[in-house]
């Protein structure tokens, strides 16, 4: 079962996408993100919330 951080955002949704499991989200940030979602009255898609340094190097387009 997916652990929900807020009513609309899960831990897996906010963790690094490489599978390393890194999850570091500030509680206040998550509260504000949820409030923004509530004000939008609809979905708020998160494409990349947290990246470990290895994953960031892999997907980075800068040198």
PQR file with spaces between the fields and no chain letter, atoms N, CA, C, O and H, PARSE charges and radii, in Angstrom:
ATOM       1  N    UNK     1       0.834   -1.182    0.000 -0.4000 1.5000
ATOM       2  CA   UNK     1       0.000    0.000    0.000 -0.0000 2.0000
ATOM       3  C    UNK     1       0.882    1.250    0.000  0.5500 1.7000
ATOM       4  O    UNK     1       1.893    1.302    0.700 -0.5500 1.4000
ATOM       5  N    UNK     2       0.503    2.231   -0.770 -0.4000 1.5000
ATOM       6  CA   UNK     2       1.251    3.469   -0.887 -0.0000 2.0000
ATOM       7  C    UNK     2       1.034    4.352    0.337  0.5500 1.7000
ATOM       8  O    UNK     2      -0.100    4.598    0.746 -0.5500 1.4000
ATOM       9  H    UNK     2      -0.318    2.188   -1.339  0.4000 1.0000
ATOM      10  N    UNK     3       2.141    4.826    0.915 -0.4000 1.5000
ATOM      11  CA   UNK     3       2.052    5.712    2.074 -0.0000 2.0000
ATOM      12  C    UNK     3       1.767    7.130    1.593  0.5500 1.7000
ATOM      13  O    UNK     3       2.526    7.695    0.805 -0.5500 1.4000
ATOM      14  H    UNK     3       3.062    4.626    0.582  0.4000 1.0000
ATOM      15  N    UNK     4       0.679    7.691    2.069 -0.4000 1.5000
ATOM      16  CA   UNK     4       0.304    9.049    1.703 -0.0000 2.0000
ATOM      17  C    UNK     4       0.927   10.038    2.692  0.5500 1.7000
ATOM      18  O    UNK     4       0.872    9.838    3.905 -0.5500 1.4000
ATOM      19  H    UNK     4       0.062    7.233    2.709  0.4000 1.0000
ATOM      20  N    UNK     5       1.520   11.102    2.154 -0.4000 1.5000
ATOM      21  CA   UNK     5       2.104   12.162    2.972 -0.0000 2.0000
ATOM      22  C    UNK     5       1.038   13.193    3.290  0.5500 1.7000
ATOM      23  O    UNK     5       0.952   13.693    4.412 -0.5500 1.4000
ATOM      24  H    UNK     5       1.565   11.264    1.169  0.4000 1.0000
ATOM      25  N    UNK     6       0.234   13.502    2.298 -0.4000 1.5000
ATOM      26  CA   UNK     6      -0.897   14.422    2.416 -0.0000 2.0000
ATOM      27  C    UNK     6      -2.091   13.700    1.795  0.5500 1.7000
ATOM      28  O    UNK     6      -1.925   12.597    1.274 -0.5500 1.4000
ATOM      29  H    UNK     6       0.304   13.096    1.387  0.4000 1.0000
ATOM      30  N    UNK     7      -3.263   14.274    1.832 -0.4000 1.5000
ATOM      31  CA   UNK     7      -4.411   13.603    1.213 -0.0000 2.0000
ATOM      32  C    UNK     7      -4.233   13.285   -0.279  0.5500 1.7000
ATOM      33  O    UNK     7      -4.864   12.362   -0.793 -0.5500 1.4000
ATOM      34  H    UNK     7      -3.397   15.171    2.255  0.4000 1.0000
ATOM      35  N    UNK     8      -3.373   14.050   -0.977 -0.4000 1.5000
ATOM      36  CA   UNK     8      -3.249   13.857   -2.418 -0.0000 2.0000
ATOM      37  C    UNK     8      -1.850   13.534   -2.923  0.5500 1.7000
ATOM      38  O    UNK     8      -1.669   13.366   -4.129 -0.5500 1.4000
ATOM      39  H    UNK     8      -2.861   14.800   -0.559  0.4000 1.0000
ATOM      40  N    UNK     9      -0.867   13.441   -2.058 -0.4000 1.5000
ATOM      41  CA   UNK     9       0.506   13.166   -2.492 -0.0000 2.0000
ATOM      42  C    UNK     9       1.085   11.989   -1.712  0.5500 1.7000
ATOM      43  O    UNK     9       1.023   11.947   -0.483 -0.5500 1.4000
ATOM      44  H    UNK     9      -1.014   13.577   -1.079  0.4000 1.0000
ATOM      45  N    UNK    10       1.649   11.038   -2.452 -0.4000 1.5000
ATOM      46  CA   UNK    10       2.226    9.846   -1.821 -0.0000 2.0000
ATOM      47  C    UNK    10       3.741    9.985   -1.685  0.5500 1.7000
ATOM      48  O    UNK    10       4.374   10.789   -2.370 -0.5500 1.4000
ATOM      49  H    UNK    10       1.699   11.073   -3.450  0.4000 1.0000
ATOM      50  N    UNK    11       4.297    9.189   -0.795 -0.4000 1.5000
ATOM      51  CA   UNK    11       5.742    9.176   -0.601 -0.0000 2.0000
ATOM      52  C    UNK    11       6.440    8.740   -1.883  0.5500 1.7000
ATOM      53  O    UNK    11       7.455    9.325   -2.260 -0.5500 1.4000
ATOM      54  H    UNK    11       3.783    8.536   -0.239  0.4000 1.0000
ATOM      55  N    UNK    12       5.914    7.725   -2.556 -0.4000 1.5000
ATOM      56  CA   UNK    12       6.543    7.239   -3.789 -0.0000 2.0000
ATOM      57  C    UNK    12       6.492    8.285   -4.901  0.5500 1.7000
ATOM      58  O    UNK    12       7.388    8.334   -5.743 -0.5500 1.4000
ATOM      59  H    UNK    12       5.089    7.249   -2.249  0.4000 1.0000
ATOM      60  N    UNK    13       5.470    9.107   -4.913 -0.4000 1.5000
ATOM      61  CA   UNK    13       5.337   10.170   -5.911 -0.0000 2.0000
ATOM      62  C    UNK    13       6.402   11.249   -5.717  0.5500 1.7000
ATOM      63  O    UNK    13       6.824   11.883   -6.683 -0.5500 1.4000
ATOM      64  H    UNK    13       4.742    9.067   -4.230  0.4000 1.0000
ATOM      65  N    UNK    14       6.833   11.458   -4.483 -0.4000 1.5000
ATOM      66  CA   UNK    14       7.775   12.520   -4.164 -0.0000 2.0000
ATOM      67  C    UNK    14       9.219   12.029   -4.057  0.5500 1.7000
ATOM      68  O    UNK    14      10.130   12.846   -3.925 -0.5500 1.4000
ATOM      69  H    UNK    14       6.489   10.943   -3.698  0.4000 1.0000
ATOM      70  N    UNK    15       9.448   10.723   -4.109 -0.4000 1.5000
ATOM      71  CA   UNK    15      10.792   10.148   -3.972 -0.0000 2.0000
ATOM      72  C    UNK    15      11.538   10.173   -5.301  0.5500 1.7000
ATOM      73  O    UNK    15      10.945   10.384   -6.359 -0.5500 1.4000
ATOM      74  H    UNK    15       8.707   10.059   -4.216  0.4000 1.0000
ATOM      75  N    UNK    16      12.844    9.956   -5.227 -0.4000 1.5000
ATOM      76  CA   UNK    16      13.678    9.882   -6.426 -0.0000 2.0000
ATOM      77  C    UNK    16      13.150    8.781   -7.339  0.5500 1.7000
ATOM      78  O    UNK    16      12.774    7.707   -6.869 -0.5500 1.4000
ATOM      79  H    UNK    16      13.325    9.785   -4.368  0.4000 1.0000
ATOM      80  N    UNK    17      13.121    9.045   -8.635 -0.4000 1.5000
ATOM      81  CA   UNK    17      12.546    8.116   -9.613 -0.0000 2.0000
ATOM      82  C    UNK    17      13.488    6.984  -10.029  0.5500 1.7000
ATOM      83  O    UNK    17      13.071    6.066  -10.735 -0.5500 1.4000
ATOM      84  H    UNK    17      13.427    9.918   -9.017  0.4000 1.0000
ATOM      85  N    UNK    18      14.758    7.040   -9.599 -0.4000 1.5000
ATOM      86  CA   UNK    18      15.697    5.993  -10.030 -0.0000 2.0000
ATOM      87  C    UNK    18      15.504    4.693   -9.265  0.5500 1.7000
ATOM      88  O    UNK    18      16.050    3.660   -9.652 -0.5500 1.4000
ATOM      89  H    UNK    18      15.096    7.787   -9.026  0.4000 1.0000
ATOM      90  N    UNK    19      14.741    4.733   -8.197 -0.4000 1.5000
ATOM      91  CA   UNK    19      14.511    3.529   -7.410 -0.0000 2.0000
ATOM      92  C    UNK    19      15.384    3.421   -6.176  0.5500 1.7000
ATOM      93  O    UNK    19      15.303    2.431   -5.449 -0.5500 1.4000
ATOM      94  H    UNK    19      14.297    5.572   -7.883  0.4000 1.0000
ATOM      95  N    UNK    20      16.223    4.428   -5.924 -0.4000 1.5000
ATOM      96  CA   UNK    20      17.119    4.378   -4.764 -0.0000 2.0000
ATOM      97  C    UNK    20      16.366    4.551   -3.445  0.5500 1.7000
ATOM      98  O    UNK    20      16.875    4.192   -2.383 -0.5500 1.4000
ATOM      99  H    UNK    20      16.288    5.233   -6.515  0.4000 1.0000
ATOM     100  N    UNK    21      15.159    5.099   -3.517 -0.4000 1.5000
ATOM     101  CA   UNK    21      14.338    5.248   -2.320 -0.0000 2.0000
ATOM     102  C    UNK    21      14.525    6.546   -1.557  0.5500 1.7000
ATOM     103  O    UNK    21      13.878    6.753   -0.531 -0.5500 1.4000
ATOM     104  H    UNK    21      14.746    5.391   -4.380  0.4000 1.0000
ATOM     105  N    UNK    22      15.401    7.427   -2.039 -0.4000 1.5000
ATOM     106  CA   UNK    22      15.617    8.692   -1.328 -0.0000 2.0000
ATOM     107  C    UNK    22      14.344    9.522   -1.346  0.5500 1.7000
ATOM     108  O    UNK    22      13.734    9.767   -2.387 -0.5500 1.4000
ATOM     109  H    UNK    22      15.926    7.259   -2.873  0.4000 1.0000
ATOM     110  N    UNK    23      13.977    9.938   -0.153 -0.4000 1.5000
ATOM     111  CA   UNK    23      12.810   10.801    0.018 -0.0000 2.0000
ATOM     112  C    UNK    23      13.157   11.823    1.084  0.5500 1.7000
ATOM     113  O    UNK    23      13.378   11.462    2.239 -0.5500 1.4000
ATOM     114  H    UNK    23      14.473    9.738    0.692  0.4000 1.0000
ATOM     115  N    UNK    24      13.208   13.078    0.717 -0.4000 1.5000
ATOM     116  CA   UNK    24      13.497   14.145    1.675 -0.0000 2.0000
ATOM     117  C    UNK    24      12.608   15.330    1.334  0.5500 1.7000
ATOM     118  O    UNK    24      12.982   16.175    0.521 -0.5500 1.4000
ATOM     119  H    UNK    24      13.028   13.372   -0.222  0.4000 1.0000
ATOM     120  N    UNK    25      11.463   15.395    1.937 -0.4000 1.5000
ATOM     121  CA   UNK    25      10.548   16.506    1.715 -0.0000 2.0000
ATOM     122  C    UNK    25      10.240   17.169    3.048  0.5500 1.7000
ATOM     123  O    UNK    25       9.899   16.506    4.028 -0.5500 1.4000
ATOM     124  H    UNK    25      11.159   14.709    2.598  0.4000 1.0000
ATOM     125  N    UNK    26      10.366   18.468    3.063 -0.4000 1.5000
ATOM     126  CA   UNK    26      10.065   19.266    4.238 -0.0000 2.0000
ATOM     127  C    UNK    26       8.556   19.264    4.493  0.5500 1.7000
ATOM     128  O    UNK    26       7.764   19.403    3.561 -0.5500 1.4000
ATOM     129  H    UNK    26      10.643   19.007    2.267  0.4000 1.0000
ATOM     130  N    UNK    27       8.170   19.108    5.742 -0.4000 1.5000
ATOM     131  CA   UNK    27       6.742   19.073    6.090 -0.0000 2.0000
ATOM     132  C    UNK    27       6.017   20.347    5.673  0.5500 1.7000
ATOM     133  O    UNK    27       4.881   20.292    5.202 -0.5500 1.4000
ATOM     134  H    UNK    27       8.813   18.995    6.499  0.4000 1.0000
ATOM     135  N    UNK    28       6.670   21.494    5.844 -0.4000 1.5000
ATOM     136  CA   UNK    28       6.044   22.770    5.477 -0.0000 2.0000
ATOM     137  C    UNK    28       5.855   22.857    3.961  0.5500 1.7000
ATOM     138  O    UNK    28       4.826   23.342    3.490 -0.5500 1.4000
ATOM     139  H    UNK    28       7.593   21.539    6.226  0.4000 1.0000
ATOM     140  N    UNK    29       6.847   22.389    3.198 -0.4000 1.5000
ATOM     141  CA   UNK    29       6.721   22.367    1.739 -0.0000 2.0000
ATOM     142  C    UNK    29       5.537   21.507    1.321  0.5500 1.7000
ATOM     143  O    UNK    29       4.756   21.896    0.453 -0.5500 1.4000
ATOM     144  H    UNK    29       7.683   21.995    3.581  0.4000 1.0000
ATOM     145  N    UNK    30       5.408   20.340    1.938 -0.4000 1.5000
ATOM     146  CA   UNK    30       4.308   19.443    1.600 -0.0000 2.0000
ATOM     147  C    UNK    30       2.963   20.054    1.979  0.5500 1.7000
ATOM     148  O    UNK    30       1.976   19.877    1.265 -0.5500 1.4000
ATOM     149  H    UNK    30       6.044   20.025    2.643  0.4000 1.0000
ATOM     150  N    UNK    31       2.920   20.766    3.091 -0.4000 1.5000
ATOM     151  CA   UNK    31       1.686   21.442    3.490 -0.0000 2.0000
ATOM     152  C    UNK    31       1.301   22.488    2.445  0.5500 1.7000
ATOM     153  O    UNK    31       0.135   22.589    2.063 -0.5500 1.4000
ATOM     154  H    UNK    31       3.722   20.910    3.671  0.4000 1.0000
ATOM     155  N    UNK    32       2.290   23.270    1.983 -0.4000 1.5000
ATOM     156  CA   UNK    32       2.017   24.310    0.983 -0.0000 2.0000
ATOM     157  C    UNK    32       1.631   23.701   -0.363  0.5500 1.7000
ATOM     158  O    UNK    32       0.755   24.226   -1.051 -0.5500 1.4000
ATOM     159  H    UNK    32       3.237   23.188    2.293  0.4000 1.0000
ATOM     160  N    UNK    33       2.277   22.600   -0.742 -0.4000 1.5000
ATOM     161  CA   UNK    33       1.937   21.925   -1.994 -0.0000 2.0000
ATOM     162  C    UNK    33       0.500   21.418   -1.954  0.5500 1.7000
ATOM     163  O    UNK    33      -0.235   21.549   -2.932 -0.5500 1.4000
ATOM     164  H    UNK    33       2.989   22.174   -0.183  0.4000 1.0000
ATOM     165  N    UNK    34       0.102   20.843   -0.831 -0.4000 1.5000
ATOM     166  CA   UNK    34      -1.272   20.371   -0.674 -0.0000 2.0000
ATOM     167  C    UNK    34      -2.247   21.540   -0.726  0.5500 1.7000
ATOM     168  O    UNK    34      -3.313   21.431   -1.332 -0.5500 1.4000
ATOM     169  H    UNK    34       0.700   20.736   -0.036  0.4000 1.0000
ATOM     170  N    UNK    35      -1.892   22.655   -0.097 -0.4000 1.5000
ATOM     171  CA   UNK    35      -2.760   23.836   -0.121 -0.0000 2.0000
ATOM     172  C    UNK    35      -2.925   24.351   -1.553  0.5500 1.7000
ATOM     173  O    UNK    35      -4.027   24.729   -1.952 -0.5500 1.4000
ATOM     174  H    UNK    35      -1.026   22.743    0.395  0.4000 1.0000
ATOM     175  N    UNK    36      -1.842   24.367   -2.321 -0.4000 1.5000
ATOM     176  CA   UNK    36      -1.920   24.778   -3.727 -0.0000 2.0000
ATOM     177  C    UNK    36      -2.852   23.851   -4.496  0.5500 1.7000
ATOM     178  O    UNK    36      -3.677   24.309   -5.287 -0.5500 1.4000
ATOM     179  H    UNK    36      -0.947   24.060   -1.997  0.4000 1.0000
ATOM     180  N    UNK    37      -2.720   22.568   -4.267 -0.4000 1.5000
ATOM     181  CA   UNK    37      -3.589   21.591   -4.928 -0.0000 2.0000
ATOM     182  C    UNK    37      -5.045   21.814   -4.545  0.5500 1.7000
ATOM     183  O    UNK    37      -5.933   21.732   -5.393 -0.5500 1.4000
ATOM     184  H    UNK    37      -2.050   22.197   -3.624  0.4000 1.0000
ATOM     185  N    UNK    38      -5.288   22.096   -3.274 -0.4000 1.5000
ATOM     186  CA   UNK    38      -6.655   22.374   -2.812 -0.0000 2.0000
ATOM     187  C    UNK    38      -7.224   23.610   -3.504  0.5500 1.7000
ATOM     188  O    UNK    38      -8.384   23.611   -3.916 -0.5500 1.4000
ATOM     189  H    UNK    38      -4.566   22.162   -2.585  0.4000 1.0000
ATOM     190  N    UNK    39      -6.419   24.657   -3.632 -0.4000 1.5000
ATOM     191  CA   UNK    39      -6.872   25.891   -4.274 -0.0000 2.0000
ATOM     192  C    UNK    39      -7.140   25.686   -5.758  0.5500 1.7000
ATOM     193  O    UNK    39      -8.037   26.314   -6.320 -0.5500 1.4000
ATOM     194  H    UNK    39      -5.476   24.656   -3.297  0.4000 1.0000
ATOM     195  N    UNK    40      -6.370   24.813   -6.392 -0.4000 1.5000
ATOM     196  CA   UNK    40      -6.582   24.516   -7.814 -0.0000 2.0000
ATOM     197  C    UNK    40      -7.835   23.678   -8.019  0.5500 1.7000
ATOM     198  O    UNK    40      -8.409   23.651   -9.107 -0.5500 1.4000
ATOM     199  H    UNK    40      -5.641   24.303   -5.935  0.4000 1.0000
ATOM     200  N    UNK    41      -8.251   22.993   -6.956 -0.4000 1.5000
ATOM     201  CA   UNK    41      -9.433   22.135   -7.004 -0.0000 2.0000
ATOM     202  C    UNK    41      -9.313   21.070   -8.094  0.5500 1.7000
ATOM     203  O    UNK    41     -10.281   20.749   -8.783 -0.5500 1.4000
ATOM     204  H    UNK    41      -7.784   23.015   -6.072  0.4000 1.0000
ATOM     205  N    UNK    42      -8.107   20.535   -8.229 -0.4000 1.5000
ATOM     206  CA   UNK    42      -7.867   19.498   -9.222 -0.0000 2.0000
ATOM     207  C    UNK    42      -6.463   18.954   -9.096  0.5500 1.7000
ATOM     208  O    UNK    42      -5.707   19.392   -8.229 -0.5500 1.4000
ATOM     209  H    UNK    42      -7.321   20.796   -7.670  0.4000 1.0000
ATOM     210  N    UNK    43      -6.098   18.011   -9.941 -0.4000 1.5000
ATOM     211  CA   UNK    43      -4.791   17.363   -9.860 -0.0000 2.0000
ATOM     212  C    UNK    43      -3.628   18.328  -10.065  0.5500 1.7000
ATOM     213  O    UNK    43      -3.743   19.326  -10.777 -0.5500 1.4000
ATOM     214  H    UNK    43      -6.712   17.655  -10.646  0.4000 1.0000
ATOM     215  N    UNK    44      -2.528   18.013   -9.436 -0.4000 1.5000
ATOM     216  CA   UNK    44      -1.276   18.743   -9.592 -0.0000 2.0000
ATOM     217  C    UNK    44      -0.208   17.685   -9.834  0.5500 1.7000
ATOM     218  O    UNK    44       0.204   17.000   -8.898 -0.5500 1.4000
ATOM     219  H    UNK    44      -2.435   17.202   -8.858  0.4000 1.0000
ATOM     220  N    UNK    45       0.241   17.542  -11.064 -0.4000 1.5000
ATOM     221  CA   UNK    45       1.186   16.486  -11.432 -0.0000 2.0000
ATOM     222  C    UNK    45       2.611   16.889  -11.051  0.5500 1.7000
ATOM     223  O    UNK    45       3.072   17.978  -11.391 -0.5500 1.4000
ATOM     224  H    UNK    45      -0.094   18.098  -11.824  0.4000 1.0000
ATOM     225  N    UNK    46       3.290   16.007  -10.351 -0.4000 1.5000
ATOM     226  CA   UNK    46       4.681   16.217   -9.954 -0.0000 2.0000
ATOM     227  C    UNK    46       5.551   15.371  -10.876  0.5500 1.7000
ATOM     228  O    UNK    46       5.470   14.142  -10.857 -0.5500 1.4000
ATOM     229  H    UNK    46       2.916   15.122  -10.074  0.4000 1.0000
ATOM     230  N    UNK    47       6.383   16.027  -11.683 -0.4000 1.5000
ATOM     231  CA   UNK    47       7.215   15.271  -12.623 -0.0000 2.0000
ATOM     232  C    UNK    47       8.538   14.839  -12.000  0.5500 1.7000
ATOM     233  O    UNK    47       9.078   13.795  -12.366 -0.5500 1.4000
ATOM     234  H    UNK    47       6.449   17.024  -11.698  0.4000 1.0000
ATOM     235  N    UNK    48       9.064   15.619  -11.074 -0.4000 1.5000
ATOM     236  CA   UNK    48      10.319   15.269  -10.412 -0.0000 2.0000
ATOM     237  C    UNK    48      10.441   16.091   -9.138  0.5500 1.7000
ATOM     238  O    UNK    48      10.732   17.286   -9.189 -0.5500 1.4000
ATOM     239  H    UNK    48       8.626   16.467  -10.777  0.4000 1.0000
ATOM     240  N    UNK    49      10.220   15.456   -8.008 -0.4000 1.5000
ATOM     241  CA   UNK    49      10.258   16.171   -6.736 -0.0000 2.0000
ATOM     242  C    UNK    49      11.630   16.085   -6.082  0.5500 1.7000
ATOM     243  O    UNK    49      12.129   17.082   -5.561 -0.5500 1.4000
ATOM     244  H    UNK    49       9.983   14.485   -7.967  0.4000 1.0000
ATOM     245  N    UNK    50      12.236   14.922   -6.104 -0.4000 1.5000
ATOM     246  CA   UNK    50      13.526   14.706   -5.437 -0.0000 2.0000
ATOM     247  C    UNK    50      14.391   13.825   -6.313  0.5500 1.7000
ATOM     248  O    UNK    50      13.931   12.796   -6.808 -0.5500 1.4000
ATOM     249  H    UNK    50      11.831   14.112   -6.527  0.4000 1.0000
ATOM     250  N    UNK    51      15.647   14.222   -6.509 -0.4000 1.5000
ATOM     251  CA   UNK    51      16.600   13.407   -7.262 -0.0000 2.0000
ATOM     252  C    UNK    51      17.856   13.202   -6.428  0.5500 1.7000
ATOM     253  O    UNK    51      18.367   14.145   -5.823 -0.5500 1.4000
ATOM     254  H    UNK    51      16.020   15.058   -6.106  0.4000 1.0000
ATOM     255  N    UNK    52      18.349   11.979   -6.396 -0.4000 1.5000
ATOM     256  CA   UNK    52      19.647   11.738   -5.767 -0.0000 2.0000
ATOM     257  C    UNK    52      20.712   12.285   -6.722  0.5500 1.7000
ATOM     258  O    UNK    52      20.412   12.548   -7.887 -0.5500 1.4000
ATOM     259  H    UNK    52      17.934   11.213   -6.887  0.4000 1.0000
ATOM     260  N    UNK    53      21.934   12.457   -6.253 -0.4000 1.5000
ATOM     261  CA   UNK    53      22.983   13.040   -7.093 -0.0000 2.0000
ATOM     262  C    UNK    53      23.282   12.179   -8.319  0.5500 1.7000
ATOM     263  O    UNK    53      23.555   12.716   -9.392 -0.5500 1.4000
ATOM     264  H    UNK    53      22.177   12.243   -5.306  0.4000 1.0000
ATOM     265  N    UNK    54      23.236   10.870   -8.178 -0.4000 1.5000
ATOM     266  CA   UNK    54      23.506    9.978   -9.316 -0.0000 2.0000
ATOM     267  C    UNK    54      22.419   10.113  -10.375  0.5500 1.7000
ATOM     268  O    UNK    54      22.721   10.234  -11.563 -0.5500 1.4000
ATOM     269  H    UNK    54      23.015   10.434   -7.306  0.4000 1.0000
ATOM     270  N    UNK    55      21.165   10.093   -9.957 -0.4000 1.5000
ATOM     271  CA   UNK    55      20.060   10.232  -10.908 -0.0000 2.0000
ATOM     272  C    UNK    55      20.085   11.611  -11.560  0.5500 1.7000
ATOM     273  O    UNK    55      19.809   11.738  -12.753 -0.5500 1.4000
ATOM     274  H    UNK    55      20.920    9.995   -8.992  0.4000 1.0000
ATOM     275  N    UNK    56      20.411   12.637  -10.789 -0.4000 1.5000
ATOM     276  CA   UNK    56      20.470   13.988  -11.338 -0.0000 2.0000
ATOM     277  C    UNK    56      21.528   14.081  -12.433  0.5500 1.7000
ATOM     278  O    UNK    56      21.295   14.717  -13.461 -0.5500 1.4000
ATOM     279  H    UNK    56      20.635   12.533   -9.820  0.4000 1.0000
ATOM     280  N    UNK    57      22.682   13.458  -12.229 -0.4000 1.5000
ATOM     281  CA   UNK    57      23.726   13.445  -13.260 -0.0000 2.0000
ATOM     282  C    UNK    57      23.262   12.692  -14.501  0.5500 1.7000
ATOM     283  O    UNK    57      23.591   13.081  -15.621 -0.5500 1.4000
ATOM     284  H    UNK    57      22.871   12.941  -11.395  0.4000 1.0000
ATOM     285  N    UNK    58      22.511   11.632  -14.311 -0.4000 1.5000
ATOM     286  CA   UNK    58      22.024   10.815  -15.418 -0.0000 2.0000
ATOM     287  C    UNK    58      21.047   11.578  -16.300  0.5500 1.7000
ATOM     288  O    UNK    58      21.102   11.464  -17.525 -0.5500 1.4000
ATOM     289  H    UNK    58      22.244   11.316  -13.401  0.4000 1.0000
ATOM     290  N    UNK    59      20.161   12.348  -15.702 -0.4000 1.5000
ATOM     291  CA   UNK    59      19.123   13.032  -16.474 -0.0000 2.0000
ATOM     292  C    UNK    59      19.463   14.482  -16.808  0.5500 1.7000
ATOM     293  O    UNK    59      18.738   15.131  -17.562 -0.5500 1.4000
ATOM     294  H    UNK    59      20.116   12.440  -14.708  0.4000 1.0000
ATOM     295  N    UNK    60      20.548   14.986  -16.259 -0.4000 1.5000
ATOM     296  CA   UNK    60      20.921   16.384  -16.474 -0.0000 2.0000
ATOM     297  C    UNK    60      21.314   16.623  -17.930  0.5500 1.7000
ATOM     298  O    UNK    60      21.944   15.777  -18.564 -0.5500 1.4000
ATOM     299  H    UNK    60      21.137   14.458  -15.647  0.4000 1.0000
ATOM     300  N    UNK    61      20.935   17.781  -18.444 -0.4000 1.5000
ATOM     301  CA   UNK    61      21.293   18.146  -19.818 -0.0000 2.0000
ATOM     302  C    UNK    61      22.444   19.137  -19.837  0.5500 1.7000
ATOM     303  O    UNK    61      22.877   19.570  -20.905 -0.5500 1.4000
ATOM     304  H    UNK    61      20.423   18.469  -17.929  0.4000 1.0000
ATOM     305  N    UNK    62      22.946   19.502  -18.646 -0.4000 1.5000
ATOM     306  CA   UNK    62      24.064   20.439  -18.573 -0.0000 2.0000
ATOM     307  C    UNK    62      25.354   19.693  -18.301  0.5500 1.7000
ATOM     308  O    UNK    62      25.346   18.579  -17.777 -0.5500 1.4000
ATOM     309  H    UNK    62      22.594   19.150  -17.778  0.4000 1.0000
ATOM     310  N    UNK    63      26.456   20.315  -18.662 -0.4000 1.5000
ATOM     311  CA   UNK    63      27.772   19.687  -18.438 -0.0000 2.0000
ATOM     312  C    UNK    63      28.434   20.261  -17.216  0.5500 1.7000
ATOM     313  O    UNK    63      29.544   19.858  -16.869 -0.5500 1.4000
ATOM     314  H    UNK    63      26.463   21.220  -19.089  0.4000 1.0000
